[in-house]
Amino acid sequence: MEPDEELYKCACPVKRPDKIKQRKGNLMKKKLLCTLLTLAMAVSLIGCGSSAPEASNEPAVETTEETGDNGETESESSAASSGDVIKFALISPMTGENAATGEQQYNGTKLAVDAINAAGGVNGKMLEFDVYDDQANTNQAVICGEKIASEEGYRFVVASNSSGCSQAAYPALEGANLPLISGVNTADFMTEQGFSLYMRLCVKDSAQTEQMVGRLLDAGYTKPAVFYSTAETDTTNYGIAKELIEAAGLEVVGSAQVEPATEKDFASHITNFKGAGADSVIFCCEYSPAALFIKQAASLGWRDYGRYGTAGCSNPQLIEIAGADVAEGFIAVASFVADKENAEGAKLDFVNNYVELANVDPGEWAAGAYDAVNMMADVLSKEEAADLEGQELVDWIKDNVSFEGIMVNIDIDENGDNEAANIVEMQVQNGIWVEKK
C-alpha cells in the first residue's frame, strides 16, 4: 500500500502521539484531521516516541473523528468493551531505516484481517488491530511495550520485525500477560531466555547462517569477507559465520561492522575487501546497507564476487535500491520467497493479493505476519481456547496446535520455537527474488 506522508505528519504531531482510528461509516459526517484514504478494516497507528518521526513508507490510514487533548481518537464504540471484536496489537517499524519491512508487516497483517473479517470473523467477532511504531529502535520498543500493556482489551501482540526490539518490549508485555508472536524474529536468544509468552514461526539464526555458509562453501568460494551491522542479531550471525568458515579450514579475509542509521558510504570497506582478495561477501544485515554496498562496489568496478545474505537482505527493496542488474545473482536465506511463477494454492492467492495491495512482491515480513494472525484466529475459533488468556492461551497452543501456513507450517515447542519451520534459499534472477533449487 502506498504511504501517505502528509496524513502521517498531521496525524502524529510533535509531542502528541495521537491514536489514529479507522472505522467504517459515513465519513462525510465526521470531522477530519487530514486527507482520508479509505481502507476496509479497523486499524489505528500509535506513535511510541515523544516526537513525530519522519514518514517514508507508512501505510495510508484515516481518522474518523477529531482527536481530543489527550491524543486519543474518539470512536463510535470501544473495541475493548463492545464484545463484538477481537483486538490485538502490532509492533512494527513504520518509520526509519527499516520502514519497508514495517510496511510489509502491516500489509500482511491487513490482508489476514480483511480476509478473516470478510469470511465472518472469528465465531462472528471481527478482528481489529492497533499499530505501534518502534522505528526498529529498542528504546522505542520499550515504550511501545509499555503503552500496549497499559491498554485494555488486547488478546495478543504480533512482534516487531527486529529480535532486539521484541526482546526490549517483552518485559512490559509479560507483566500484562500478553502473548507475543513473531513471524520473523530469527535471533537464537529470543527462545533461550525463558520468555514463556513468546512464540516464533521462522527458523532461528544459527540454522539459517549455517545453511548460508554451507552454500557459499559448496560454490567453491575460499576467501570470504563479512559485512555486518551493529544490531545484536547481526553481530551474532557474524560470529556464527566466522566460526563455521574457520571450522572448514578457511579464514575470513576481511570484516566490517557498520551502523546503518549513520553510515552510508562503504567505499573504504569495499576497497579493503577487494584488496584482501575476497572472492565473496557475506551480508549479516538488513536490505538497505547490503544494497548500498553492492551498488557502490559496482560503481567502483567490483562485481566478480559472490554475495550471500541473511534473511534481512531478502526484501524486494534490495533490488530496487541496488538496481536489478547489480543485484542479479544475490543469494539469501529466509523463511519465504514469493516466486509467483512456482507458487500455488493459498500461497499463490496470498502473493497475488499482496501484489494487488502493495504493487510489490511480499517478503517474509508480510508472510510471517499473515501466518501469525491466521494461526491466532484459528486458535481463538476453537471452543476450548476461545476464552483463554495470556499464559494459558500460549500453553494451549504449544500442546495442541498444528497449523498449515503459507510461509511455514506451525508446531510450537515448549521453548517457543517452531519445530515445523523450514529455510528457503532464494536468488535474484531477472529483477525478482525466486527460490533457488
N, C-alpha and C positions, 0 to 999 in steps of 0.2 A: 504494500500500500504506500502511495506517495506521501511523504511527510508534509505537514502544513506548518511551515516555520513561523508565520505571523500568528497563527492561532496559538501555538505553544507559548510564544513570548508574551502574549497578552493574557493567557490563562494562568501563567505562573510568574507573577510579578515578584520583584526583589523583596526578600524578607517576608514573603507571604506565600508559602507552598500550598496554593489552593487545590482543593479536590475538584476534578472535572468529571461530571457525571453525564453519561449519555443514556437517554431513555427514549423509548418510542412515544409518540404522542403528536399533538398538533403544535409543531414548533413555532408556527406563526403567532401563537398566543403567548409565547414566552419572551421574557427579556433576555437578550443575548449579550454576552460579554464581547464576543467577536464572531467572525465569519464562521458559519456552521457547515459542516460536511456530514451527510447522513450516513450512518453505519447501521448495521442490522442487529446490534446487540447492546447490552448494557455494560458499560465499562467506565472506570474512572482512572485518571492518571494522577498520581500523587508525587510531588517532588519531595525528596528526602533531605535536601540541603537547605541552607539558610538563604541562599540566593538563587536566582534563576539561571540555570546553566545554558550554554549556547545550544541552540537547536540545530540538528542536521538531518537525522534520519527518523525523527519522531513521527509515529503514525498519526494520521488525522483523527481527531476526536472532537466532540462537540459538547457545549454546555447547554443545559436546558433551563436553568434559572440563574439569576444574578446571585453571585456569592455574597455572603454576609461578611461582617467584620472579622469573624473568627476563621475565615478562609474556607469554610465548609460550604459545599454547594447544596442548596436545598433541593429536594426531590419530592415527588408526589407520594412516595411510600418508602419506608425504610426497609432495606434488604434484610437487616438483622431481625426485624420484628414482624415482617409480613408473613413469614412461614411458607411462602409460595416460591422461594428461591433457595438455591444452594450457592453460597458465596465463598469465593476463595481469593487469595492474593497472588500476584505475580511480581517477583523481584527481577528487574531486567535493566541492562544499561541502555536506556533510551537516548542518552546524550553522551558525548565524549568520544574517546578513541575507538571504542568498540560498539558504537551505536548501530552499526549494520547488523551485528549479531543480535542486539536487542530488538531491532525491528523484525528480524526473522522469528525470534521467540514470541514476540507479540502476535505476529500474523499466524503462526502455528497454533497459538492458544485461541485466537479468534476463530479460526476455521473449525477447530474442535467444538468450541462452544456454540457456534452458529449451527453446525450440523446436529448436535445433540438437541438443542432447543427446537430446531425445525422438526425433529422427529418426536417431539412431545416432552422433551426434557428427561429428568431422572424421576421416574414414578410421578410424572406430572409437574415436578418442580423445575423451574428454569434455572440454568446456570448463570452466574453473574460474577465478574471479577474486577478487581482494582489493580492498577499497575503502579509499582513503586520504583522509581528511577534510582539505581545505586551508582550510576555513572562508571561502573566497573572499578569502584573505589571502596576499599574496605571500611574507611571511616563513614562513608555514606551508607554502606551496607548495614553497619551497626544501627544507624539512625532509622533506616528502613525497617529493620527487625523490631526495633522498639515501638515504632508507630503502628506496625501491624499488630504487635502484641497488645497494644493499648485499645485497639478497636474490637468491637464485639461482633460475633456472627460468622467469622471465617471458619471453614471446616478444614482447610489445608492450605499450604503455600507451595507454589511452583518456584523452585530455587533459581537464583541468578545463574547466568552462564559461567561465571567465574567461581572456581572452587574456593579461592581465598575469600571472596565476598560471602559465599554461603557459610563458610566457617565463621566469619565475623558476625553474621546475622543470627546464627543458630542459638546462642545462649538466650537471647530475648524470646525467641520462638519457643524454645524448650520451657522457659518459665511460664508461657501461656498455654502449654500442652498442645502445640500446633504441629502436625506432621509437615515435614519439609521433603519434597520430592523433586529430584533433578533428572533432566534428560541428558545433560552433557557435562556434569562435573566429573572430570577424569582423575583428579589428584588422589593418589592412594590414601593420603592421610584422612580423607573425609570419612572413611569407614574403619579407621584404626584408632579412633578416639572415644569410642563408646557413645556415639551420637544415636541414641536409641530411637529417636523420632525421624531419623534421616533415611532416605531410600534413594538409590540412583539406578538409572536404566542402562547406562553406557558401560563399556569396558574401561577399566582403570588404566592409568598412565603406564605403569610398568609393563603391562601386556601389550599396549599399543606401541610403545617405544621399542620393545623387544622385536616386534614384527617389522617395524620400520627399519631398524638397523640390520635385521636379517635380510631384508630385501636389498638393501644397499650393498651388503657384502656379497650376496648371491649374484648381483650385477657385475661384480668384479672390481669395485672401487676399493682402493687400498690407502688413500691419503685423504680421509675426510676432515673437514673443519666443522665447527659447530657455532651457530649464531643463535643466541638465546636472550630472552628478556629478563628483567629483574623480578618478574612475578614468581612467587614461590613454586608454583607448579612447573614453570618453565625451567627454573634453576634445578629442580629435582629431576626433570627429564634430561637435562644436560648431564647430570651426574650418572643417570642410568645409561645413557648412550655412551658416555666415555668409558664406563666400566665394561660394557658389552664389547666395545671396539678393542679395548686393551685385552680382554679375555680371548679375543680372536687373534692375538699376536700382533696387532697393529697399534698405531698411536694417533691421537687427534693432533693434526699438524698445525691447527690454529683454532682459537676460540675467541668470541667477542660477546660480552654482555652489554645490553643497551637498555635504556629507559625510553620506551616508545613514545611516551607523552611529550618528551622534550628533545629527543634525538631523532633527527630526520635525515641527516647526511651521513651515509655509511661508506663514503669513498675510501677512508683510511683502512677500514676493516676489509673492504674488498681488495685493496692493494696488498694488504698483509697476507690475506688468504692466498691470493694468486702468487705472491712472491714465495710463499712456503710450499708451493707446488700442489695445493689442494686440487683433487680431482672431483670432489663432491662437497656439498654443504648440507648439513642437517639443520633445519629451522625449528627450534623449540620456542615458538612464539605465536602470536595471532597473525591474521592475514595481512594487516597493514604494514608492519615493519618488513615482513617477508617480501611483500610485493614491491616495496620501495627498494629493498636490497637488490632483487633480481633486475629491476628496471634500471637502477643506477649501474649495476655490473654490466648490463648490456650496453649502456651508453659509454662505458669505459672499455668496451671491446672484449668483455669476458662473457662468453656464452657456453663454451665447451666444458661444462661441469655438470655432474648430477645434482639434482635438487630434490630433497626429501623433507617433508614437513609433518609435524604433529597435527592433531585434529584441528587446532585453531587456524591452520593455514587453508583448510578446505572450503572456505567461503567463496562464493562466486565473485565477491569483491576483489579477491586477489587477482583474478583475471582482468577485471575492469581497471584496476589501478595500474597494474604492470603492463597491460596490453596483451591481447591474445597471442601475438607472435612471440613475445618474451616469455609468457607463462607456459607456452607449449611444452609438454613433456614433464612438467612439475608433478611429483608424486606425493600423495599424502595418505595417512591412515586415519580413519574416523569410524563412526558408527552408522553413517548414512550417506548415500550419494543418490541424487535424483535419477540420473541416467534414464531419461524418459523413453528412449528407444528400446530399452530392455525391461522396463518396469511393467508390471501387470497388476490386475485386481485392485485391491484397496490402496496399494502404494501408488499405482498409476492415477487413480482418482484424486488422491491427495496432491500429487505433483501437478496435475492439470489444474486443480482448484487453486493451488498456491500461485501458479504462474498467472492465472486469470486475475487473482487478487493483487499480486505484487509485481508482475511483469519481470520476474527473475526466478531462476530455479531455487527451490528450497535446499537448505543445508541441514546438518544435524541439529542445529539450534531450533529450527522450526519443527522438524520431525520429532525431536525429543519432547518438546512441549506438547505437541499434538498427542503423542502416545501417553504422556503423563496425565493429561486431562481426561482422555478417553478411558484410561485404566481406572482413575479415581471415580469417574461417573459410573462405570460398570460396577465397581465395588459398592458404591452407595446405592445402587439399584437393588442390591441383594437384601432380602428381608432381614437376615441375621447381622448385616453390617450397617444397615441404613441409619441406625441411631447411635452407633459407636463414635466416640470422640477420641482424639489425641492418641495416647499410647495404646489404648485398647484397639483402635482402628488399625494402627500400624502392625500390631501383633497379629491381628486377624489376617491382614494382607500377607504377612510373612508365612503364616500357617496354611493359607487357603488359596491364594491367587496364582493362577497360571493364565496369562493373558497374551493374546497374539496382537502385536502392534505392527505398524508399517515401517518402523525403524528397527525394532528388536522385538523378540518375544520376551515376556517378563515373568520371572520367578525369583522373588526377592529372598535372599538368605537371612540368617539371624544377624549378620553384621550390616545389612542394608545394601549389599551388592546384588547385582542381577546375575544369577547363575546361567541364564539363557542368553546373555548378551553376546554379540559377535562383532568382529572387526571387519571393516571394508577397506580394501586398498583401492585407491582412486587416482586417476591421472587426468591432466588437462590435455584434451585432444580436440583440435579444431575449434578452440574457443570455449569449450564447456568441460565440466567435470564428468567423467564416465568411470564406471567400475573397471579396474584393471584385472583382467582374467589371468 
